[in-house]
Amino acid sequence: MSRKTVLISAPLGLGALVLLWVAMSARGEPESRPARPVVKPVTAIRSAPAELSATVGTPAPASSLPPAPAEGGGEYTVINERIRKMEEKLLALETKRNTLAGGNQELERQLAEKQGELSARTMAEWRVRTLEQQLDLNSTQKQALIDLWAGWAKKDGGRPADRETWLQREAEVRSQLSVEQAARLHENAATQSQQMWANLGRSIGSMVGASKEDQTRYQQTLGDYRAPNAMLLPEGYGADWPGMMREALGRLRPMLSADQVAKLDRFVQR
């Protein structure tokens, strides 16, 4: 074989071998190499909870939230207006209530004042009426005495005046009477005071539950009563009922028990 032939055939033979080797490799490779298992992306799975928590905990950007309604328009304006009107009505009702409460207090004060004046005038009229026939009072004197006693009662307001005040009032009464009428009034006041004192010991004994014998003994201890000269109003001399009670209790105190004295003290304080 010539050298030229060898040179030509050698590459051809080598090429044939190469082609054969490639063909055999391509046929056996699927059977010799096992299929690769599908691997899940661990990184993506593990990062999912973190991304989810980040999504839940982190507020959405402002661009993704619905726009807040403006306060000055829409439905919120109607609601605000209704609230404002309700507040105005409530304020008006509270003002009216306070006005009515103040008016009621003023009416109650005026009513109490009128009742006090009416009671004082009624008592004054009763007192003057008891003296009218005894003193032979004319209409002018009657009205003047009623005004005096009604004014005193209103001024006292249910609290007894002291003796000095009653002595000054006695002078006012005397100025409205004649000398003869003043003498008659003195006799009337002295008689009433003596009668009251004559039964006071027995009255006190009855109040404390004393026996008949003790009541008589109390009265004997008190003795007789002598009215002050020229007395017109008993209150100025302690000759009215409260004044005589205090005087009698002072004299009878040594003869009474502690319980009896306490009972009479409460009565006198009233």
Sequence and secondary structure as in RCSB ss.txt:
>XXXX:A:sequence
MSRKTVLISAPLGLGALVLLWVAMSARGEPESRPARPVVKPVTAIRSAPAELSATVGTPAPASSLPPAPAEGGGE
YTVINERIRKMEEKLLALETKRNTLAGGNQELERQLAEKQGELSARTMAEWRVRTLEQQLDLNSTQKQALIDLWA
GWAKKDGGRPADRETWLQREAEVRSQLSVEQAARLHENAATQSQQMWANLGRSIGSMVGASKEDQTRYQQTLGDY
RAPNAMLLPEGYGADWPGMMREALGRLRPMLSADQVAKLDRFVQR
>XXXX:A:secstr
  HHHHHHHHHHHHHHHHHHHHHHHHHHHHHHS        HHHHHHHHHHHHHHHHS   GGGS     TTSTH
HHHHHHHHHHHHHHHHHHHHHHHHHHHHHHHHHHHHHHHHHHHHHHHHHHHHHHHHHHHHT  HHHHHHHHHHHH
HHHHHHTTS   HHHHHHHHHHHHHTS HHHHHHHHHHHHHHHHHHHHTHHHHHHHHTT  HHHHHHHHHHH   
   TT   GGGGT SHHHHHHHHHHHHGGGS HHHHHHHHHHHH 
